[in-house]
Amino acid sequence: MKENQAKKFCRCIKSVKKTVKVRRGSTTEGAAIAICTKSMLQRKGRTLKRIKCAKPNGPKLNTQKLK
């Protein structure tokens, strides 16, 4: 996926993680990833395959088509 999209996705995760209310048995990061995937990727007919928001090499986002 494009670098721009990866940066936007990582920014979305950071901002949503601060405001999300977590259910029992899940994490704030997992819930934030689910919300951002639903709002950003599934609108375009894509779904998440792999995400990496680490600083040294920059963000990487791999997606695949919805089944």
C-alpha positions as CSV (number, residue, x, y, z in Angstrom):
1,M,0.0,0.0,0.0
2,K,1.1,3.6,-0.4
3,E,3.3,5.2,2.3
4,N,0.7,8.0,2.7
5,Q,-2.0,5.5,3.6
6,A,0.3,3.7,6.1
7,K,1.1,7.0,7.8
8,K,-2.6,7.9,8.0
9,F,-3.5,4.4,9.3
10,C,-0.8,4.7,12.1
11,R,-2.0,8.1,13.0
12,C,-5.6,6.8,13.2
13,I,-4.5,4.0,15.6
14,K,-2.7,6.5,17.9
15,S,-5.6,8.9,18.1
16,V,-8.3,6.2,18.5
17,K,-6.3,4.3,21.1
18,K,-6.6,7.3,23.4
19,T,-10.4,7.5,23.3
20,V,-11.6,3.9,22.9
21,K,-13.3,2.1,25.7
22,V,-12.1,-1.5,25.9
23,R,-14.2,-4.6,26.5
24,R,-13.0,-7.3,28.8
25,G,-10.4,-9.6,27.2
26,S,-9.2,-7.2,24.5
27,T,-6.6,-4.5,24.3
28,T,-6.9,-0.8,23.4
29,E,-4.5,-1.3,20.5
30,G,-6.5,-4.2,19.1
31,A,-9.7,-2.2,19.3
32,A,-8.1,0.8,17.7
33,I,-6.8,-1.3,14.8
34,A,-10.3,-2.8,14.3
35,I,-11.9,0.6,14.2
36,C,-9.4,2.1,11.8
37,T,-9.5,-0.9,9.5
38,K,-13.3,-0.7,9.3
39,S,-13.3,3.1,8.6
40,M,-10.3,3.4,6.3
41,L,-9.7,0.2,4.5
42,Q,-13.1,-1.6,4.2
43,R,-14.7,1.4,2.5
44,K,-12.2,0.8,-0.3
45,G,-12.8,-2.9,-0.5
46,R,-9.6,-3.8,1.3
47,T,-8.7,-5.6,4.5
48,L,-5.7,-5.7,6.7
49,K,-3.0,-8.2,6.2
50,R,0.0,-6.8,8.1
51,I,0.8,-3.5,9.8
52,K,4.0,-2.1,11.2
53,C,4.1,1.4,12.7
54,A,7.8,1.2,13.9
55,K,9.9,4.4,13.6
56,P,13.2,3.2,12.2
57,N,12.0,2.1,8.8
58,G,8.8,4.0,8.7
59,P,5.3,2.6,8.6
60,K,4.4,-0.4,6.4
61,L,0.9,-1.5,5.6
62,N,0.0,-4.6,3.6
63,T,-3.6,-5.1,2.6
64,Q,-5.6,-7.7,0.6
65,K,-8.9,-7.7,-1.1
66,L,-12.1,-8.5,0.8
67,K,-13.2,-12.1,0.3
